[in-house]
Amino acid sequence: MNLGNNLFQARKKCGLSQEEVAEKLGVSRQTISKWETDETLPDIRQSKRLALLYRLSLDELIDFDMDVQEVEQAMGTAYFYLAVMSVGLPVLYVLHVLRSAIQGMGNTALPMASGVVEFLMRTAAALYLPLLAGEAGIFFAEPAAWLGADVVLAASYFAVARRRLRNEEE
């Protein structure tokens, strides 16, 4: 994709100068020049206005040229990530239930501590899982962090509940 060249060619094809395009869009000539030399990119609204001005679709203006194999590879990676996340969601739900239950029992320190454990687990998993499981290992960082926080919270929940029951019996 060479958006700058596409913008330049479209402007020339329409017989417009950089000054004329800049005036119609309400930007400086230097901005048009930077877009055409790929120094900066127009935002989506400006791109849409440019496409209208040049009588092109936004897709024609951008000329996104990713091949089918790249798209399929990206989609495969996205689906794998979603599969890992969906399998890990029950762990996240347990995490939220345990945090809420412990907070409901009046203890706010333990849920906060589980948040620290979750952060540390996420960081460690993000650093080490790719080394152990390859590139796909990063996808398991979130579920691993949730699981680490769940372990801390589950133990904490039972300890708090046991203490609370003893206090009620006395």
Secondary structure by P-SEA (a helix, b strand, c coil): ccaaaaaaaaaaaacccaaaaaaaacccaaaaaaaaaccccccaaaaaaaaaaacccccccccccccaaaaaaaaaaaaaaaaaaaaaaaaaaaaaaaaaaaaaaccaaaaaaaaaaaaaaaaaaacccccccccccccaaaaaaaaaaaaaaaaaaaaaaaaaaaaaac
